[in-house]
Amino acid sequence: MSLVPFFLPSQEIAMSKATSTMQPAPVQLVAIDQIDDGPNPLRLDLEIESDEMQELVESVKAQGVLQPIGVYPSANRFVQLFGFRRKLAASIAGFTEIPASILKAPSGPSEVLVMQLQENIQRLDVDPVRYGETLKALQDELGCTQQELARVVSLNPVKVTRLLAAARLPEEIKALVGDKRLPVSTALQLGQLGEVERSQLLRQALAGQLTRDEATRRRRAISRPPSTTSAVGRVTVQLDHCRRVTVTGVSATFEEWIRALQDAVADAKQGIRQRLTFDTYRRRNGDCCTAVDEPMPVTAASK
């Protein structure tokens, strides 16, 4: 699909340049002492003493550098664009040369950002907040929509939305995600709450008492606006001649009915994770899910 309808000519050129950075490039051995560090917008962890770095060093010692780093020529030397950890590990392991893809010099910050994002999206240890902030910087640089941004970095649009949401989290939540004390999935739910409600649920999350599903259910319960539709009070759906589901206290909309069922499923999953017996789960919920022995309505299917 052409991007012409969405961009001014200057923006279209920027998008074209950004998406062309990762084209196939020749690979050759380059002396490590001839490579200068380039920009590192993702602020990747280069701590020598970290467990992950030590594991990478041992892997490089045993197998060498399996994936080339990215560099471009500059004044009889090279400037590095990605693969910072691989180069550091190779240097620690005693290597004097490293395989490198020889790329064209980037024309601007957007190309550097695209390369960093595409290179590191598969890494499990990249802080999603940092990744989201870098995505936002690229979006601002290009002046594009989220859908167009997803195409530029070859990411699922849903994932782009989640990463950009992580970049908008309160600083306290960002720090906890970065320290791996709070899963990003839970953080995204807490980030949609006001400060008071967020603080209450955050304490539970840090104590290991709040899962993502529970956070989702609680967030929906807190943030759901009062219904302006007429309340029907009770809705019963006959699934078959043996089973039916009844929900009370819902308004006269399909959306409210579906949300109630989703909340019930999330709460039941929480009980399973807590290894509750079904009787205990019923008592915890005020015995509101007690089975009732009453005649089932006669339907055509049961005759």
C-alpha positions as CSV (number, residue, x, y, z in Angstrom):
1,M,0.0,0.0,0.0
2,S,1.3,3.4,-0.9
3,L,1.9,5.8,1.9
4,V,1.5,8.9,-0.3
5,P,-2.1,9.7,0.9
6,F,-0.9,9.8,4.5
7,F,2.4,11.9,4.2
8,L,3.7,15.1,2.9
9,P,6.5,14.5,0.4
10,S,9.2,15.1,3.0
11,Q,7.5,12.6,5.4
12,E,7.2,10.0,2.6
13,I,10.9,10.2,1.9
14,A,11.7,9.8,5.6
15,M,9.5,6.7,5.7
16,S,11.1,5.2,2.6
17,K,14.6,5.8,4.0
18,A,13.6,4.3,7.4
19,T,12.2,1.1,5.9
20,S,15.3,0.5,3.6
21,T,17.9,0.4,6.4
22,M,17.9,-3.3,7.0
23,Q,18.4,-4.4,3.3
24,P,21.0,-7.3,2.8
25,A,24.5,-6.0,3.2
26,P,28.0,-7.6,2.7
27,V,29.5,-9.3,5.7
28,Q,33.2,-9.2,6.5
29,L,35.5,-9.6,9.5
30,V,36.3,-6.2,11.0
31,A,39.0,-5.5,13.7
32,I,37.2,-4.7,16.9
33,D,39.6,-1.8,17.7
34,Q,38.5,-0.2,14.4
35,I,34.9,0.1,15.5
36,D,33.5,3.1,17.3
37,D,30.3,2.9,19.3
38,G,27.3,4.6,17.6
39,P,24.0,5.7,19.1
40,N,22.3,3.3,21.5
41,P,18.7,4.6,21.8
42,L,17.4,1.5,23.5
43,R,20.0,2.0,26.2
44,L,20.8,-1.8,26.1
45,D,22.4,-3.3,29.2
46,L,26.1,-3.5,28.7
47,E,27.1,-4.4,32.2
48,I,30.0,-6.8,32.1
49,E,29.2,-8.4,35.4
50,S,25.6,-9.3,34.6
51,D,24.7,-13.0,34.4
52,E,23.4,-12.6,30.9
53,M,26.6,-11.0,29.6
54,Q,28.7,-13.7,31.2
55,E,26.5,-16.4,29.5
56,L,27.0,-14.6,26.2
57,V,30.8,-14.5,26.7
58,E,30.8,-18.2,27.3
59,S,28.7,-18.8,24.2
60,V,31.0,-16.7,22.1
61,K,34.1,-18.6,23.4
62,A,32.5,-21.9,22.5
63,Q,30.8,-21.0,19.1
64,G,32.1,-17.6,18.0
65,V,29.8,-14.7,17.0
66,L,27.0,-16.3,15.1
67,Q,25.2,-13.2,14.0
68,P,27.0,-10.2,12.5
69,I,26.9,-6.8,14.1
70,G,26.0,-3.8,12.0
71,V,28.4,-1.0,11.2
72,Y,28.9,1.6,8.6
73,P,32.2,3.1,7.2
74,S,33.3,6.5,8.5
75,A,36.8,8.2,8.0
76,N,38.7,4.9,7.6
77,R,37.0,3.4,10.6
78,F,33.6,2.0,11.3
79,V,30.7,3.2,13.5
80,Q,28.5,0.5,15.1
81,L,24.7,0.6,14.7
82,F,23.6,-2.6,16.4
83,G,25.1,-5.7,18.1
84,F,26.7,-3.8,21.0
85,R,26.5,-6.8,23.4
86,R,28.0,-9.2,20.9
87,K,31.0,-6.9,20.3
88,L,31.6,-6.5,24.0
89,A,31.3,-10.3,24.6
90,A,33.7,-11.0,21.7
91,S,36.2,-8.5,23.1
92,I,36.0,-10.0,26.6
93,A,36.4,-13.5,25.1
94,G,39.7,-12.4,23.5
95,F,38.6,-12.0,19.9
96,T,40.3,-9.3,17.9
97,E,37.9,-9.4,14.9
98,I,34.2,-9.8,14.6
99,P,31.8,-10.5,11.6
100,A,30.0,-7.3,10.6
101,S,27.4,-6.3,8.1
102,I,28.7,-3.2,6.2
103,L,25.7,-0.9,5.9
104,K,25.2,2.5,4.4
105,A,25.6,5.4,6.8
106,P,22.1,6.3,8.2
107,S,20.7,9.6,6.8
108,G,19.1,10.6,10.1
109,P,17.9,9.5,13.6
110,S,14.9,7.7,12.2
111,E,17.1,5.1,10.4
112,V,19.1,4.4,13.6
113,L,15.9,3.9,15.5
114,V,14.4,1.5,13.0
115,M,17.6,-0.6,13.0
116,Q,17.7,-0.8,16.8
117,L,14.0,-1.7,17.0
118,Q,14.1,-4.3,14.3
119,E,17.3,-5.8,15.6
120,N,16.2,-6.2,19.2
121,I,12.4,-7.0,19.0
122,Q,13.0,-10.8,19.5
123,R,15.2,-10.3,22.6
124,L,13.3,-11.3,25.7
125,D,15.3,-9.1,28.1
126,V,14.7,-5.8,26.3
127,D,12.8,-3.5,28.7
128,P,9.3,-3.0,27.0
129,V,9.2,0.5,28.4
130,R,12.5,1.4,26.7
131,Y,11.3,-0.2,23.5
132,G,8.0,1.7,23.7
133,E,9.8,5.0,24.3
134,T,12.0,4.4,21.3
135,L,9.0,3.5,19.2
136,K,7.4,6.8,20.3
137,A,10.6,8.7,19.4
138,L,10.5,7.1,15.9
139,Q,6.8,7.9,15.5
140,D,7.5,11.6,16.4
141,E,10.4,11.7,14.1
142,L,8.4,10.3,11.1
143,G,5.1,12.0,12.0
144,C,3.2,8.8,11.3
145,T,0.2,6.9,12.7
146,Q,0.5,3.7,14.8
147,Q,-0.5,1.6,11.8
148,E,2.2,3.1,9.7
149,L,4.7,2.8,12.5
150,A,3.9,-0.9,12.7
151,R,4.7,-1.3,9.0
152,V,8.0,0.5,9.3
153,V,9.3,-1.7,12.1
154,S,7.6,-4.9,10.9
155,L,5.6,-5.3,14.1
156,N,2.0,-6.5,14.8
157,P,-0.1,-3.3,15.3
158,V,-1.5,-4.7,18.5
159,K,2.0,-5.1,19.9
160,V,2.9,-1.5,18.8
161,T,-0.2,-0.3,20.7
162,R,0.8,-2.1,23.9
163,L,4.5,-0.9,23.7
164,L,3.4,2.7,23.2
165,A,1.0,2.3,26.1
166,A,4.0,1.1,28.2
167,A,5.9,4.3,27.3
168,R,3.0,6.4,28.7
169,L,3.0,4.6,32.1
170,P,3.6,6.7,35.3
171,E,7.3,6.8,36.1
172,E,6.9,4.7,39.3
173,I,5.3,1.9,37.2
174,K,8.0,2.2,34.5
175,A,10.8,1.7,37.1
176,L,9.1,-1.4,38.5
177,V,8.8,-2.9,35.0
178,G,12.4,-2.1,34.3
179,D,13.5,-3.8,37.5
180,K,11.4,-6.8,36.6
181,R,9.4,-6.4,39.8
182,L,6.1,-5.9,37.9
183,P,5.0,-7.7,34.7
184,V,4.2,-5.3,31.9
185,S,0.8,-6.9,31.4
186,T,-0.2,-6.0,34.9
187,A,1.4,-2.6,34.7
188,L,-0.7,-1.8,31.6
189,Q,-3.9,-2.5,33.6
190,L,-2.7,-0.4,36.6
191,G,-1.7,2.5,34.4
192,Q,-5.3,3.0,33.4
193,L,-6.4,3.7,37.0
194,G,-6.3,6.9,39.1
195,E,-3.5,7.4,41.6
196,V,-5.5,6.2,44.7
197,E,-6.8,3.0,43.1
198,R,-3.5,2.3,41.4
199,S,-1.6,2.5,44.7
200,Q,-3.9,0.1,46.3
201,L,-3.6,-2.5,43.6
202,L,0.1,-1.9,43.2
203,R,0.8,-3.0,46.7
204,Q,-1.1,-6.3,46.1
205,A,0.8,-6.8,42.8
206,L,4.2,-6.4,44.4
207,A,3.2,-8.8,47.2
208,G,2.3,-11.4,44.5
209,Q,-1.4,-11.2,45.3
210,L,-2.6,-9.7,42.0
211,T,-2.4,-11.5,38.6
212,R,-2.9,-9.9,35.3
213,D,-6.4,-11.3,35.0
214,E,-7.3,-10.1,38.4
215,A,-5.9,-6.7,37.7
216,T,-8.0,-6.6,34.5
217,R,-11.1,-7.5,36.4
218,R,-10.5,-5.0,39.1
219,R,-9.6,-2.2,36.6
220,R,-12.9,-2.8,34.8
221,A,-14.8,-2.8,38.0
222,I,-13.2,0.5,39.1
223,S,-13.2,2.4,35.8
224,R,-16.5,1.3,34.4
225,P,-18.8,4.3,34.3
226,P,-22.3,4.1,35.7
227,S,-24.7,2.6,33.2
228,T,-27.2,5.0,31.7
229,T,-29.3,2.2,30.3
230,S,-32.2,0.7,32.0
231,A,-31.3,-2.2,34.3
232,V,-32.8,-5.6,33.5
233,G,-31.4,-7.0,36.8
234,R,-31.3,-10.6,35.7
235,V,-30.4,-12.3,32.4
236,T,-30.5,-16.1,31.9
237,V,-29.2,-17.9,28.8
238,Q,-30.2,-21.5,28.2
239,L,-27.0,-23.1,26.7
240,D,-28.7,-26.5,26.2
241,H,-31.3,-28.7,27.9
242,C,-29.0,-29.3,30.8
243,R,-27.1,-26.0,31.3
244,R,-27.9,-22.4,31.7
245,V,-26.1,-19.3,32.9
246,T,-27.7,-16.5,35.0
247,V,-26.2,-13.1,35.7
248,T,-27.9,-10.5,37.9
249,G,-27.3,-6.8,38.2
250,V,-26.5,-6.1,34.5
251,S,-27.9,-3.4,32.3
252,A,-29.8,-4.0,29.1
253,T,-26.8,-4.2,26.7
254,F,-24.8,-7.1,25.2
255,E,-21.6,-5.3,26.1
256,E,-22.5,-5.3,29.9
257,W,-23.5,-9.0,29.7
258,I,-20.2,-10.0,28.0
259,R,-18.2,-7.9,30.5
260,A,-19.9,-9.7,33.4
261,L,-19.1,-13.1,32.0
262,Q,-15.5,-12.1,31.3
263,D,-15.1,-10.9,34.9
264,A,-16.6,-14.1,36.2
265,V,-14.2,-16.2,34.2
266,A,-11.2,-14.1,35.3
267,D,-12.3,-14.5,39.0
268,A,-12.7,-18.3,38.6
269,K,-9.2,-18.6,37.0
270,Q,-7.8,-16.7,40.0
271,G,-9.4,-19.3,42.3
272,I,-7.8,-22.1,40.2
273,R,-4.3,-20.4,40.5
274,Q,-4.8,-20.1,44.2
275,R,-5.6,-23.9,44.3
276,L,-9.0,-23.3,46.0
277,T,-11.5,-26.1,46.2
278,F,-14.8,-25.2,44.5
279,D,-16.6,-25.2,47.9
280,T,-14.0,-22.8,49.3
281,Y,-14.4,-20.6,46.2
282,R,-18.1,-20.6,46.7
283,R,-17.8,-19.5,50.3
284,R,-15.3,-16.8,49.4
285,N,-17.8,-15.4,47.0
286,G,-20.6,-15.4,49.5
287,D,-22.0,-18.7,48.2
288,C,-23.4,-16.8,45.3
289,C,-22.5,-19.6,42.8
290,T,-24.4,-22.3,44.8
291,A,-26.0,-24.8,42.5
292,V,-29.8,-24.7,42.8
293,D,-31.8,-27.9,42.3
294,E,-34.9,-26.8,40.5
295,P,-36.8,-28.2,37.5
296,M,-35.3,-27.3,34.2
297,P,-37.7,-25.8,31.7
298,V,-39.0,-28.1,29.1
299,T,-37.7,-27.3,25.7
300,A,-38.1,-28.8,22.3
301,A,-34.6,-30.3,22.6
302,S,-35.4,-32.2,25.7
303,K,-38.7,-33.8,24.6
